[in-house]
Amino acid sequence: MRPHAARSTTARTRQQHRAGLVTLAAMLLAVAVDNSPIRALYDVVHHLPVAVRIGELSIDKPLILWINEGLMVFFFLLIALELKREVLQGQLSTPSAIATPAFAALGGMAAPALIYTAFNAGDAVSMRGWAIPAATDTVLALTALTLLGTRVPASLKLFLTALAIFDDLGAILVIALFYTDRLATPSLVMAAFGIVALIGLNRFRVTRTAAYVVVGLFLWVAVLKSGVHATLAGVVIGLAMPMKATVQGRAVSPLREVEHQLYPWVAFGVVPAFAFFNSGIVLSQASASALVSASSLGIVLGLLVGKPLGIFGSTWLAVRLGAAKLPEGASWRQLGGVALTAGIGFTMSLFIAGLAFADPTAFRYARLSVVAGSLLSAAAGAAVLLSAERRRAAARSMEPFP
């Protein structure tokens, strides 16, 4: 790795660590506020009506939906930018680099969904939440690994990053295919025009961000009105951003520039705001009792058991078949610890929960289950990784001196 690339990676790792802590603080603050005397104010702000009207066009939604369908567009845009960069020039640019995290992500999404289905089959309402435990929160999972320092090999951190990228892509496909409302054909036609315009900007290597902002805003409104979830507009905009271009004889990367500028705003603004307005949980006996419901058990065990089983099992099978290889310098025990850490499913899991459950009570219990499953996964992952490090240290101490 070149010095500049190494410095960029180190800087991004530090940012991810800080962003994870900020998101965690936002989540804890939401829980504290929702269990305090100012809970009523939290609810009022949460449902504050916000309307934008231009002529006949009107968008009138409560604040929480502006955050979940508006601000979160930038989160999905950043995911698309990272995915495209990694595929073209990064960790996913070769088939051998793709194989291991791809198999792991596939198993890591399938197993939690199967566990959830085992608990909720036959209940049509609860079954809408089958995808909730299938998602990994990249930032919080990497933050957990960063807190363990050198006890976790760098190759496993890269493995988790690549796995989370595939995981996010899978979650995007799930949202598009399974959480789309009734479609409005005129709006879909307008969205298609927006996509064609973005492809044109890409083909002509347009580097001005303003052009993508204007077309992207048009696309977002069209997708919002079409019945497809509006955040998917961010994915299309990100994939349309050119990786390379030439400006006045100088090679530039519009994609990298936008990603670099966007990341702090998303990591320290959008995601914490989403966390604060989506993690308010009233701690009561009723809430604790809800954790033993079929839906909650499906989420908690999907994250805590399904995620590591799916990731570890699919990776082991792929390695045995010769289709993938264990990350360099890592043991199977350490891979198991990272697989447990991947059960931290906060941001995307909460996002899918909001799409799955329209009933406020069901959504509130789903949030509690996501938080419980994520905390248990973080604790279990840390315990296994620390145990693996102690074993390695003991083995080294038994080695004879040269």
C-alpha positions in Angstrom: 0.0 0.0 0.0 1.4 3.4 -1.0 2.1 5.9 1.9 -0.7 8.3 0.8 -3.2 5.4 0.6 -2.1 4.1 4.0 -2.5 7.6 5.6 -6.0 7.8 4.0 -7.0 4.4 5.4 -5.7 5.3 8.8 -7.6 8.7 8.8 -10.8 6.9 7.7 -10.4 4.3 10.5 -10.1 7.1 13.1 -13.1 8.8 11.6 -15.1 5.6 11.8 -14.1 5.1 15.4 -15.2 8.6 16.4 -18.4 8.3 14.3 -19.3 5.0 16.0 -18.9 6.7 19.4 -21.1 9.6 18.3 -23.8 7.3 17.0 -23.7 5.3 20.2 -24.0 8.5 22.2 -27.0 9.6 20.1 -28.7 6.2 20.8 -28.1 6.4 24.5 -29.3 10.0 24.6 -32.5 9.0 22.8 -33.2 6.3 25.4 -32.5 8.7 28.2 -34.8 11.4 26.8 -37.6 8.9 26.1 -37.5 7.8 29.8 -37.4 11.3 31.2 -39.9 14.1 32.0 -39.3 15.6 28.5 -40.5 12.6 26.7 -43.6 14.4 25.5 -41.3 17.0 23.8 -39.3 14.3 22.1 -42.6 12.8 20.7 -43.8 16.3 19.5 -40.5 16.9 17.6 -40.5 13.4 16.3 -43.9 13.9 14.6 -43.5 17.6 13.8 -45.3 18.2 10.4 -42.9 19.6 7.8 -44.3 20.5 4.3 -42.6 21.7 1.1 -44.8 23.0 -1.7 -43.8 24.2 -5.2 -46.9 24.9 -7.3 -49.0 21.7 -7.5 -46.1 19.6 -6.1 -46.5 19.1 -2.4 -44.5 16.9 0.1 -46.0 16.9 3.5 -44.5 14.4 6.1 -43.7 14.3 9.8 -40.1 15.1 10.7 -39.2 11.5 11.3 -40.0 10.6 7.7 -38.0 13.5 6.4 -35.1 12.0 8.3 -35.7 8.4 7.2 -36.6 9.1 3.6 -34.7 12.4 3.1 -31.6 12.6 5.1 -30.9 8.9 4.8 -30.6 9.3 1.0 -27.1 10.6 1.8 -26.3 7.5 3.8 -27.3 5.3 0.8 -25.5 7.6 -1.5 -22.3 7.1 0.5 -22.8 3.3 0.5 -23.1 3.3 -3.3 -19.9 5.5 -3.7 -17.9 3.1 -1.4 -19.2 0.1 -3.2 -18.3 1.4 -6.6 -14.8 2.5 -5.5 -14.1 -0.8 -3.8 -15.2 -2.8 -6.9 -13.2 -0.6 -9.4 -10.1 0.1 -7.4 -10.3 -1.3 -3.9 -10.7 -4.5 -1.8 -13.3 -5.9 -4.2 -11.5 -5.3 -7.5 -10.4 -8.9 -8.0 -12.4 -12.2 -8.0 -10.1 -13.6 -5.2 -10.7 -10.6 -3.0 -14.5 -10.7 -3.6 -14.9 -14.4 -2.8 -14.5 -14.7 0.9 -16.6 -11.7 2.1 -19.2 -12.4 -0.6 -19.8 -16.0 0.7 -19.7 -14.7 4.3 -22.3 -11.9 3.5 -24.6 -14.4 1.7 -24.6 -16.8 4.7 -24.7 -13.9 7.1 -28.0 -12.6 5.6 -29.6 -16.0 5.0 -29.2 -17.6 8.4 -30.7 -14.7 10.5 -33.7 -14.6 8.1 -34.2 -18.3 8.5 -34.0 -18.1 12.3 -36.5 -15.2 12.3 -38.8 -17.2 10.0 -38.6 -20.3 12.3 -40.1 -18.2 15.1 -42.7 -16.3 13.1 -43.9 -18.5 10.3 -47.6 -18.3 10.0 -47.9 -14.8 11.3 -48.2 -12.6 8.3 -47.7 -9.3 10.2 -44.6 -10.4 12.1 -43.1 -12.0 8.9 -42.7 -8.5 7.4 -39.7 -8.2 9.8 -37.8 -11.2 8.4 -35.0 -9.0 7.0 -34.4 -7.0 10.2 -31.7 -9.2 11.7 -30.0 -9.7 8.3 -28.1 -6.4 8.3 -24.8 -5.4 9.8 -24.0 -1.9 11.0 -20.6 -1.2 9.4 -19.6 1.8 11.5 -20.5 0.3 14.9 -19.1 -3.1 14.1 -15.8 -1.6 13.0 -15.8 0.7 16.0 -16.1 -2.4 18.3 -13.1 -4.0 16.5 -11.1 -0.7 16.7 -11.6 -0.6 20.5 -9.8 -4.0 20.7 -6.8 -2.5 18.9 -4.0 -4.9 17.8 -5.9 -7.9 19.2 -7.7 -8.1 15.9 -5.6 -8.6 12.8 -5.8 -5.9 10.1 -6.9 -8.5 7.6 -10.0 -9.3 9.6 -11.0 -5.6 9.8 -10.7 -5.4 6.0 -12.7 -8.6 5.8 -15.5 -7.1 8.0 -15.5 -3.9 5.9 -15.8 -5.9 2.6 -18.5 -8.1 4.2 -20.4 -5.1 5.3 -20.3 -3.6 1.8 -21.9 -6.8 0.4 -24.3 -6.8 3.3 -25.4 -3.3 2.6 -25.9 -4.2 -1.1 -28.0 -7.1 -0.1 -30.1 -4.9 2.2 -30.6 -2.4 -0.6 -31.9 -5.2 -2.9 -34.2 -6.5 -0.1 -35.7 -3.0 0.4 -36.2 -2.6 -3.3 -37.8 -6.0 -3.8 -39.8 -6.6 -0.6 -40.5 -3.2 1.0 -41.9 -1.3 -1.9 -45.5 0.1 -1.7 -48.0 0.2 -4.6 -46.3 1.6 -7.6 -47.4 4.8 -9.4 -46.6 4.5 -13.1 -46.3 8.2 -14.0 -43.8 8.8 -11.2 -41.8 5.6 -12.2 -41.6 7.0 -15.8 -40.2 10.3 -14.4 -37.7 8.4 -12.3 -36.6 6.5 -15.4 -35.9 9.9 -17.1 -33.9 10.9 -14.1 -31.8 7.7 -14.3 -31.2 8.2 -18.0 -30.0 11.8 -17.2 -27.6 10.5 -14.6 -26.2 7.9 -17.0 -25.7 10.7 -19.5 -23.8 12.8 -17.0 -21.6 9.8 -16.3 -21.0 9.0 -19.9 -19.9 12.6 -20.7 -17.7 12.6 -17.5 -19.5 15.6 -16.0 -17.5 16.6 -12.9 -19.7 19.4 -11.5 -21.4 18.2 -8.4 -24.2 20.7 -8.9 -25.4 18.8 -12.0 -25.8 15.6 -10.0 -27.5 17.4 -7.2 -30.1 18.9 -9.5 -30.8 15.6 -11.3 -30.6 13.7 -8.1 -33.2 15.9 -6.4 -35.5 15.4 -9.4 -35.0 11.6 -9.1 -35.6 11.6 -5.3 -38.9 13.3 -5.7 -40.0 11.0 -8.5 -39.0 7.9 -6.6 -40.7 9.2 -3.4 -43.9 9.6 -5.3 -43.6 6.3 -7.2 -44.0 4.0 -4.2 -40.4 2.7 -4.3 -38.5 3.7 -1.1 -37.0 7.2 -1.8 -33.6 6.3 -0.3 -32.8 4.1 -3.3 -32.4 7.3 -5.3 -29.2 7.8 -3.4 -27.9 4.4 -4.6 -28.5 5.4 -8.3 -26.8 8.8 -7.8 -23.8 7.2 -6.2 -23.4 4.6 -8.9 -23.6 7.3 -11.6 -20.7 9.3 -10.2 -17.7 8.9 -12.5 -14.6 7.3 -11.0 -12.2 9.0 -13.3 -12.4 12.2 -15.4 -10.0 14.8 -16.9 -10.3 18.5 -16.0 -8.0 20.9 -17.9 -5.6 18.1 -18.7 -5.5 16.9 -15.0 -6.8 13.5 -13.9 -9.4 13.7 -11.1 -11.7 11.3 -9.4 -15.2 13.0 -8.9 -16.3 9.9 -6.9 -13.5 10.0 -4.4 -13.9 13.8 -4.0 -17.6 13.5 -3.3 -17.1 10.5 -1.0 -14.4 12.4 1.0 -16.6 15.5 1.3 -19.8 13.6 2.2 -18.4 11.1 4.7 -18.1 13.5 7.7 -21.6 14.9 7.2 -23.1 11.4 7.0 -21.0 9.8 9.8 -21.3 12.7 12.2 -24.7 14.2 11.2 -27.1 12.0 9.2 -26.5 8.7 11.0 -26.5 10.1 14.6 -29.7 12.1 13.8 -31.2 8.9 12.5 -30.1 7.0 15.6 -31.5 9.7 17.9 -34.9 9.8 16.3 -35.2 6.0 15.8 -33.8 4.6 19.1 -36.1 6.1 21.7 -37.1 3.1 23.8 -39.3 3.3 26.9 -37.8 0.9 29.5 -40.6 -0.8 31.4 -41.8 -4.2 32.4 -43.9 -4.4 29.3 -40.8 -3.7 27.1 -38.8 -6.4 28.9 -41.7 -8.8 28.5 -41.8 -8.1 24.8 -38.3 -9.5 24.4 -39.8 -13.0 24.7 -42.3 -12.5 21.9 -41.7 -14.5 18.7 -40.8 -11.4 16.7 -38.3 -10.2 19.3 -36.7 -13.6 19.8 -36.4 -13.9 16.0 -34.5 -10.5 15.9 -32.3 -11.1 18.9 -31.3 -14.6 18.1 -31.1 -13.8 14.4 -28.4 -11.2 15.2 -26.7 -13.1 18.1 -26.8 -16.6 16.6 -27.8 -16.4 13.0 -25.2 -13.8 11.9 -22.2 -15.6 13.3 -23.4 -19.1 12.2 -24.1 -17.8 8.7 -20.8 -16.0 8.3 -18.6 -18.6 9.9 -20.4 -21.6 8.3 -20.4 -20.2 4.7 -16.8 -19.1 5.0 -15.7 -22.5 6.4 -17.5 -24.2 3.6 -16.1 -21.9 0.9 -12.6 -22.4 2.2 -13.0 -26.2 2.4 -14.2 -26.2 -1.2 -11.3 -24.0 -2.3 -13.6 -21.2 -3.4 -12.2 -18.7 -0.8 -9.4 -18.4 1.8 -9.1 -17.5 5.4 -8.0 -13.8 5.9 -4.2 -13.6 6.2 -2.8 -14.0 9.7 -6.2 -14.8 11.2 -7.3 -17.9 13.1 -10.8 -19.6 12.9 -11.4 -18.5 16.5 -10.7 -14.9 15.5 -13.0 -15.2 12.5 -15.7 -16.5 14.8 -15.2 -13.4 17.0 -15.6 -11.1 14.1 -18.6 -13.0 12.9 -20.2 -12.4 16.3 -19.4 -8.7 16.1 -21.2 -8.6 12.7 -24.4 -9.2 14.7 -24.3 -5.5 15.5 -27.2 -4.5 13.2 -28.2 -1.1 14.4 -28.6 1.4 11.6 -29.8 -0.7 8.7 -31.8 -3.0 11.0 -33.7 -0.1 12.5 -34.3 1.3 9.0 -35.8 -2.0 7.8 -37.8 -2.3 11.0 -39.4 1.1 10.2 -40.4 -0.2 6.8 -41.7 -3.5 8.1 -43.9 -2.4 11.0 -46.3 0.5 10.6 -47.7 -0.1 14.1 -45.8 2.1 16.6 -45.9 -0.6 19.3 -44.5 -3.3 17.0 -41.8 -0.9 15.8 -40.9 0.1 19.4 -40.4 -3.6 20.4 -38.4 -4.2 17.2 -36.1 -1.4 18.2 -35.6 -2.8 21.6 -34.8 -6.2 20.1 -32.3 -4.7 17.7 -30.5 -2.9 20.5 -30.5 -6.0 22.7 -29.3 -8.3 20.0 -26.6 -5.8 18.9 -25.3 -5.3 22.5 -25.2 -9.1 23.1 -23.4 -9.6 19.8 -20.8 -6.9 20.6 -20.1 -8.4 24.1 -19.9 -12.0 22.7 -17.6 -10.9 19.9 -15.3 -9.1 22.2 -15.1 -12.1 24.6 -14.2 -14.5 21.8 -11.6 -12.2 20.3 -10.0 -11.5 23.7 -9.9 -15.3 24.3 -8.3 -15.9 20.9 -5.6 -13.3 21.7 -4.9 -14.9 25.1 -4.5 -18.3 23.3 -2.1 -16.8 20.8 -0.1 -15.1 23.5 0.1 -18.4 25.5 1.3 -20.2 22.4 4.0 -17.7 21.7 5.2 -17.9 25.3 5.7 -21.6 24.8 7.9 -21.2 21.8 11.6 -21.9 22.4 14.0 -19.0 22.2 16.0 -18.9 19.0 
